Amino acid sequence: MTNFIHTRFSSCLDSERVRNKITVRPASIDSLKDTHPLVGAEVLANSLKKIYIPNQFSLLFINEMLIKAYMHQLNVFSSDVEYTSRIYNPPEVEVSPVCLTGLAGVGKSNTVTALRKVMPEPMEYFSEHCTGPVTLVSHWYASARGKLSGKGLLCDFLSIEKTPLVSMGKLLLEARRRANRDAVSLVLLDETQHINTGSGSVKVTDILLTMAAIGPPMVYLSNYSLVHKLLRRNSEDKQRLLSDPRIMLPDEPDSKDWKDYIDECVRVSGGHIRPSSTEFAAEVYRCTFGIKRLAVLLLKQAYVECRNDGRPWVELSDLGRAYRSAAFTSNASEVEELHLQALNSRQSKRLDLCCPFDLPVAHKSKILKFVRAERQSHVVATVFDSALTSRERAAKNRIEEPTAHSSAKAKQRRKPLAEKQSEVDQAKAFFEYLANSSSPSKPKKLDED
């Protein structure tokens, strides 16, 4: 039976094969110059959302979960006797779930989607104790959105209708038996922050502990906001649910992972994004803090800005206008809060943006260095601009004006104000106007009824 497990997981434990299988590089889009700007922006955003280039954290996390699944199946199929006994007498094993947490939009769900791609496919297994073939399932996946209890999730896993006649104990026992029979090696629970939001962390704790009691290794995804709620639970709940966290952080600004992602966005855009400067990737990072969901939204709005400016492609200057646009205002406030957190060691009032765990010192120092450098460049630019004379500032503005090809639809300049005249000149102009104007015509009589 050990050879059977090795064969089933042979393609899952090769890191390079895993990378190639989960990487998604969509085809570049066609020309959008003849489409409406808003339609073109949607087409661009939909293509950018399909990109998935795993960074170092994602690859390590996926490989770790594959090893956990592999080791669990080795225990289940250690012998035919062990496999049979787990079906008839499923052991009560409560695992310590892995908490995958991070900022909203950083890529947690995409990483789990990639993990599911490389898990072994369903296959038939013949056992002497079963009348027919058993379909082995490598993992169970569920979204906690809209779920009110662990009972509902167990019914989804077992593909049965939820009924009050079936007790929670019987459902859990059947879930353990089915998980051992079908060789379920991983339980994945996504969007746990959406579990019955109004009732606090009580329902969330109940659901997570129920899933952990099934037996296979478990992973649940959560934003920072839910983890802060769980940290206020009793110690017995915290020790079970928060003892094995994995913190997914945004890519570092000068990392190869971030540059590869921006390069892929440029390629997929099919020429609709033209980074004329090496600062393009850094500018996208400044406006998004490295959160890829925000990067897609920023580039989408930047495309709208460039079309309004008379160009069919995005340039560096469009990123700033997109960042200051009304469509990006709510996201910009969160990005600014993250930059302030990096600069100050104070505890933020926005718990959904504040990591509940201690971050690596190396990561904090790199982010702090980037934010300080960005802040220093703004200070230098402000001091330089304030020291200019009026003639120097006018010359600087003329240099920074957009070129003719990019300003076809730019706003027209205001007309210069008329020179102030003396009272004598004003009186002379008034009398000249009266002399040149014709006498007013008499009003017409109204027709009598």
C-alpha positions, 0 to 999 in steps of 0.5 A: 500500500505504501507504493500506492501512496508514493505513486499517487503523490509522485507528481505533487512532491516535485517543487518545479513541477508544482511551480509549472502547474500552478503558474497562470500566464494568460494570453495578451489582450488585443487592441482596445483603442476602438472600444469604450474606455470603461469597457477596455478597462474591464477587459484589461482588469479581467485579464490581469486578475487571471495572472498567478505567479507564485512567490516564494511564500506561496511555493513554500506553503503549498509544498508544506501542505502537500507534505502534511497530506502525504504523511497523513495518507501514509498513516491511513494506508499503512496497512490494509488492517489499519485502513479497515479499522479507521473505517469501522472505528474512526479515531477521535483525533483533533488536529491543530489547524493551520491559520493562513492569514494576511491583508485582504487582497494579498492572495490567500484564496489564490494560493489555496486555489493553486494548492487544490490544483496540485492535490491528487485527482480523484481515483478509484480504489478497490478494497476487499471490505467494500462491495465496489470501488471506493472513490478516493478524494484528496481534500475537502474544500468549503467556503464559510461565507453564509454558513451559520454552524459547523453542522451545515459545513459537515452536511456539505462535506457529506452531501446530505440535507441538513435536518434537525433530526440528525445530531451533531455527534452523529454527523461528526462520526460519519464525517470521520468515517467518510474521511478515512474511507475516502482518504481525505488528506486535507480540509480547506476552509475559506473566507472564515471572516464572513461566518455570521459576522454579527455574533462575534467570534463564538460561531467562528470558534465552534465551526473551526473546532468542529472542522479540526475534530474530523481528523485530517490536517486542516487549513483555514483562511482568515483576514487580520480582523477575525484573528484579532477577535480570536485572540480575545477568546479563552486560552483553550481556544487560542491554543487550538486555533492560533498555535500554527499561523502562516502570515502571508505578507505582500511582496517586498518592493525590491523583490524579484517576485514583485518585479516579475508580477509587474512584468507579467502585467505589462505583457498581458496588457498587450502594449496597453501598459508602457512603463517608460521608466524603471520607477513604474514597478516602484510607483505601483507599489507606492500606490498599493503597498504591494497588494495585488488586488489593489494593483489590478484596480489601480491599473484599471483606473489608470487605463481610464485616465490615459484614455481621458488624456487621449492615449490608448496606453498607460504611462507612469503619470497615469498612476498618480491620477488613478491613485487620486481618483474618486474610484480609488479613494477608499483604497488610497486611505488604506494604503496611506494607513499601511505606510503610516504603520510602517513608519510608526511603531504605534498600534493602529486603530484599523485592526483589519490592517494591523497584523496580530502576530509579530512580523519578521524583523527583516521584512519590517526593516525592508518595508520601513526603508522603502517607506522612509525613502519615499517620504524623503523624496516627497520632502525633497521635492516639496522643499525644492518647489517651495524654493523656486521663484515665480519665473523658475516655477513657470519654467518648471511647469512648462518642462513638465507639460505633457507632450503634444501627442498625449495632450490632445484632449487635455484641459485648455489653459485659462485665458490671461486676465485683462490688464487693469485700466485707469478711470480715464481709459474706462470712461473713454471706452464706455463712450466709444461703446455708446457711439458705436452701438445702434439705438434700441428698437421700439417694442412691438405692440401686442395683437389685440384679441 
